[in-house]
Amino acid sequence: MKYADIRRHGALFSEYTELRVQEYRSITAGTLNGDVIANNRSASGGMSARVYKDGLWGFASTPESSDAAIRAAILQATENARFLGSKAGRKTAPLPCRPGIGERSLATSKPRLDQKAYIDFVRTIDAYLATQYPFMKSRMVQASTADYEKTLLSSDGAESYSLIPRSLVYASLTMEHEGEPFDLYEIFGGAGQFEDLFDRPETLYPKLDVLAERLQQKAKGVYAKPGEHEVILDSDLAGILAHEAIGHTVEADLVLGGSVAADYMGKTVASPLVTLVDFANTALGRLCPVPLWIDDEGTDARDAILIQDGVLKSYMHNKESAAHFGVEPTGNARAYGFYDEPLIRMRNTAILPGNSKLADMIASVDNGYYFLQSSNGQADSTSEFMFGVVMGYEIKNGKLGAAVRDCTISGVAFSMLQTISMISDDMSWTGAGMCGKKQSIPVGMGGPAIKCRINVGGRA
């Protein structure tokens, strides 16, 4: 429910202040081999006040949102900021200001489903999988929706309301081949409420058929050969690479903390084919998986062009880092819960599409791999990364060959980016991305397919 008339609390602001009132609501239903294992509905909310004084922040939060609680939190945050500022003994210029004003809601106009409808949805999908693929040893299906609702007021003129939901259906299958288990999963959905994204379970059947077919190919597949190979990374892997191995290195707070990107501004870090953008809300005319119009500092959010034609051009900023570097804030300040302070976070990070057709990219590889789907992975501030790959295919003489069993890819992103020789002309997003930088928060990842050279971990 939208918080009414937040503006009235502005009279309590005596320093630079941000007031945020929010609620998080979620519904989850899941089955394992037909048995219901998840049946949850929850809601939580509260408010926070953040105050800036002499270069330091005061913060206070409470799960209550009464006028008395809000007043107490604002006064406490102000007292905290003044105390810390007095001890620091430094004066700073006002934070840069580009206030966002407006309302954005992705709420459905359809009647909302009750809990039973979610259970019926996953049971219908499970029944289809059990009937079509009785040889599967395990089936897990889960449906979920989460509403992130926020109202924000800042002393520099920002006033915003947003309701950004995300709805997902997760399906995981396990089978055995020659006594060895193999599994594969897929996640469908993205921004929007469940009623708008998933009209009927039957619409997912063709995608579930692809999942089952790929799992069977994987079970009968081969192991990748270790070493450096010419590889095509499909959008899922290109997206997680853009986020984990590149995106985090160009978040301005991590740059100030010693990220390798601190040394590369204005320098060539990738092939001239590569332009990497952190999109605020819309990419190439389409809504992003995690659209953000006004960030959690009240800044009007804009796209951040991080790498342009292979050259590092920008970092992602909140107000404070923008002031430090003498640039405009990009609107990348995000907080997950009402009890969290905003951090510099990615929104929707992707390499822009190129001019190549995926079929031509595959045809150009004599001996390599086409990797489609990742599992987990890690990267650090040097841009060194390692990701798991759970689905892929050999490429032999320009044609797809046998499926590849689980393997890994690794390297140094700012070196690997310079080996990119082709980028596909299409683009797709992963709608279920999460980022764990201190607070777990939804993010969008995706992009085109890219052709590069990369280290593959497999079996000799």
C-alpha positions, 0 to 999 in steps of 0.5 A: 500500500502506498504511503500517503503524504510523505511530504509532511515529514519534510518539516523535520529535516534540518540537514541534508536528509533522506526519508524512505518508507517501504514494504516487501511482500512475497508469495512462494509455492513449490513442489518436489516430485509432486509433494508440496514443500513450500507454501509461504506468504509474507510481508515486512516493512518499515522506514529509515532516515539518513542524514549527511553532515560534514562528510559523514552519515547518520542513519536510523531505522524502525519497522514502524511507520507511524508519525511518532516513529518517523519523527524519532528516526529522523531526529536520531539520524540527525543527532548521529550525523551531527555527532560524527561530523563534529568528531571528524572536524571537516567541512564538505561541499553540498552533495550533487543534486539531480532530484527525481520526482514521480511515480512508477508502478508495475502493479497488475490490473488483473485480480490477484491470485490466492495462495491455492492458485500458486500451488495449483500452478506448480502442481500442473507443471509438475504433473506435465513433467511427470507424464512426459518424462517419467524417467526423471529421478527428481522434479522440483518446481517453484513459483514466486512473486515479490513486490518491492514498494518504496516511497522516498523524500529527500531534502534536496527535492526528490519525491518518489513512489515505486512498486517494482514486482518480480515474478519467477517460475523455477524448474529443476530436473535430475536424471541418471545415466549409466549410474551417474546423476545429472541435473539442469534447471531453468528460471522463467520470468522477470519484472512484473506481477505473476498474473501478467507474466504467467497466464497459464502453466501450459504456456511454459510447456515448450520451454520445459521440453527444451530443458528436458531435452538439454538435460538428456543431451548433457547426460550423454555428453562429453567432458570439456578439455582443459586449456584455453579455447575459442568459445562462444558465451551465450547471453546468460554467461556474457551477462554474469561476466559483465556483472561479476567480473567487470561491473563490480570493478567499476562501482566507484566505492570499490574503485576507491577501495583499490579496484583494478579499474582505478588505473584504467580510466580512459584506457583501452580495456576491451576489444573495440567491439565492446560497449558495456552499459549499466541500464537504469530502466530501459534498454533498446526500447524494452523494459529492463528486468530490474527497472529503476527510475529514481534511486534510493538517494532520490537521484533521477537514474540514468544509464551509465556507459561504462566501456565505450568502443573498448575504452573505460569511460565511467564508473557507477556513482552515488552522490558522495562518490560523484562529488569525490570524482567531480562528476554527475551521480548516475543513480546507482544508490540502492538499498534492499531492506528499509534497515539497509543504507543505500550502496553503489549497486548495479541495476541492469548490466550488459554488453550492447549487441553487435552485428554478427549472427549467432549461426555465423559465430558458431560457423567461424569456430573450428574447434571450441565450445558454445556455453549457454548456462552458468551455475555459480561463480566468483570474481574479485577486484582485480577482475579475475573470475571463475564461473561454473558452466552447466550447459554447453556444446562442442563446436567442431568444424563450425558445427555444434557437436556433443553436449558438454557436462559441467565445467568451469571458465576462468580468466582475467576479465580485462584481458579476456575482453580484448580477445572478443572478436564477434558479438551477436546482434540479438540480446536477452536478459536473465530475469532472476539475477541476485547480487550479494554485495553486503545486501542481497538485491535483485539485478538484471544481467544479460546481453548478446552472445560473445566470441572470445578466448577463455580458459576452460576447466574440464577433464584431459 
